[in-house]
Amino acid sequence: MEFQEWIETAGKAVDAAGVMAVVLGAVLATAFALTRLVRRQGEVYGRFRRFLGRSILLGLELLVAADIIRTVAVTPTLESVGVLACIVLIRTFLSWSLELEITGRWPWQSEGDSAAAGEG
């Protein structure tokens, strides 16, 4: 097996891990939420959203890593790097938006800054 084939296989494996993180996270978040509903425990929706959001964030990070592996290591053309840059920008924006939804603050803010951000 040649180097490019190894890199392509590694990229596909990381891609699959990203998809599995999202799928498994969605299944587990749903199972935990249903368990909490049956037991009539509080804050089901908030916990479901946080668990699902974190799973999606993990999946997005793995998918970005897979794109970087496959694009830069296998086909480093100017066009492929440009496409990679667009993909990374979009996924980064999605990650930041999810982080804001989950925690109530931007990734670069400390926990104490979230109250001040909501006042502005």
C-alpha positions in Angstrom: 0.0 0.0 0.0 1.4 3.4 -1.0 1.6 6.5 1.2 -1.3 8.2 -0.5 -3.5 5.2 0.0 -2.6 5.1 3.7 -3.5 8.8 4.1 -6.7 8.4 2.2 -7.6 5.4 4.4 -6.8 7.5 7.5 -9.0 10.3 6.3 -11.9 8.0 5.7 -11.4 6.4 9.1 -11.5 9.9 10.8 -14.5 10.8 8.6 -16.3 7.6 9.8 -15.5 8.5 13.4 -17.0 11.9 12.9 -20.2 10.5 11.5 -20.3 7.9 14.3 -19.9 10.6 17.0 -22.9 12.4 15.7 -25.1 9.3 15.2 -24.1 7.7 18.5 -24.5 11.0 20.3 -28.0 11.4 18.9 -29.0 7.9 19.9 -27.5 8.2 23.4 -29.0 11.7 23.9 -32.4 10.4 22.9 -32.1 7.3 25.2 -31.1 9.4 28.2 -33.9 11.9 27.5 -36.5 9.1 27.3 -35.1 7.6 30.5 -35.4 10.9 32.3 -38.9 11.4 30.9 -40.1 8.0 32.1 -38.6 8.7 35.5 -40.2 12.1 35.5 -36.9 13.8 36.2 -36.5 17.5 35.6 -34.7 19.5 32.9 -35.0 16.8 30.2 -34.9 19.2 27.2 -31.9 21.2 28.4 -29.8 18.2 29.0 -30.9 16.6 25.7 -29.8 19.7 23.8 -26.4 20.0 25.6 -25.6 16.3 25.0 -26.7 16.4 21.4 -24.9 19.7 20.8 -21.6 18.3 22.2 -21.9 15.2 20.1 -22.4 17.3 17.0 -19.4 19.5 18.0 -17.2 16.5 18.4 -18.4 15.1 15.0 -17.7 18.4 13.3 -14.2 18.6 14.7 -13.5 15.1 13.5 -14.9 15.8 10.0 -12.7 18.9 9.8 -9.7 16.8 10.7 -10.6 14.3 8.1 -10.9 17.0 5.4 -7.5 18.4 6.4 -5.9 15.0 6.2 -7.3 14.1 2.8 -6.9 17.6 1.2 -3.5 18.6 2.4 -1.8 15.3 2.5 -3.3 13.7 -0.7 -4.1 16.4 -3.2 -2.5 19.7 -2.2 -3.6 21.8 -5.1 -4.6 25.5 -4.8 -8.2 24.6 -5.7 -8.4 21.8 -3.1 -6.9 24.1 -0.4 -9.4 26.8 -1.3 -12.3 24.3 -1.0 -10.9 23.1 2.3 -10.7 26.7 3.6 -14.4 27.2 2.8 -15.4 23.9 4.5 -13.3 24.8 7.6 -14.9 28.3 7.7 -18.4 26.9 7.5 -17.8 24.1 10.0 -16.0 26.6 12.4 -19.0 28.9 12.2 -21.3 26.0 13.0 -19.2 24.9 15.9 -19.1 28.4 17.4 -22.9 28.7 16.9 -23.4 25.4 18.7 -21.0 26.4 21.5 -23.0 29.6 22.0 -26.3 27.6 22.1 -25.0 25.0 24.5 -23.0 27.2 27.0 -24.5 30.7 26.4 -21.1 32.2 25.6 -18.6 32.3 22.8 -15.7 29.8 22.9 -13.2 32.6 23.8 -15.2 33.9 26.7 -14.7 32.7 30.2 -17.7 31.5 32.3 -17.9 34.8 34.1 -18.2 36.7 30.8 -21.4 35.0 29.7 -23.6 37.2 32.1 -21.9 40.4 30.8 -22.5 39.3 27.2 -26.2 38.9 27.8 -26.5 42.4 29.3 -25.2 44.2 26.2 
